[in-house]
């Protein structure tokens, strides 16, 4: 592998704050990777991805961005929990392509029989059910519950953590979830705090995808 090849983590929205949060989330994984981990934002994308129209709208610019950087990359990670353009990018690229939602679900199914999702909104839940139905794993899903916050509101750490803890307890105690997935890349700062409170594994999807990308290029 050439030393200048990167695992490119592409945030399909244009938010620098979200991109910085992803970068922080994977920072301690850099020492394990044979290739540098680099985080990028899609300037052509919306500030936040909150609707199906947003998801659909970022696919073309995401593919164009990846094509432009193919020669510099060893793998691509699509860092949005709706995995926009995942299959199209796999079709386009000769490199490993990971989606954070798919990676998180595969990780969850290794850790427990039933997993729960903490989502940002009701519309997110509907998208996730469509996706998980297509993946054929709904029988392993304990539940997908929303915080009913916008992505921009997740920066209010106290409010967000309080809601996440409440939803997490419901998924654990009432839905019998063995582990939980954080259903948005903007939640990257919370897994350790939640795990300490809830006592079950908490999966941060950007880290799950990064671990799989590191493994893919090692193999």
Secondary structure, 3 states (H helix, E strand, C coil): CCCCCEEEEEECCCCHHHHHHHHHHHHHHHHHCCCEEEEEECCCCCCCCCCHHHHHHHHHHHHHHHHHHHHHEEEEEECCCCCCCHHHHHHHCCCEEEEHHHHHHHHHHHHCCCEEEEECCHHHHHHHHHHHHHHCCHHHEEEEEECCCCHHHHHCHHHHHHHHHHHHHHHHHCCCCCEEEECCHHHCCCHHHHHHHHCCEEEEHHHHHHHHHHHHHHC
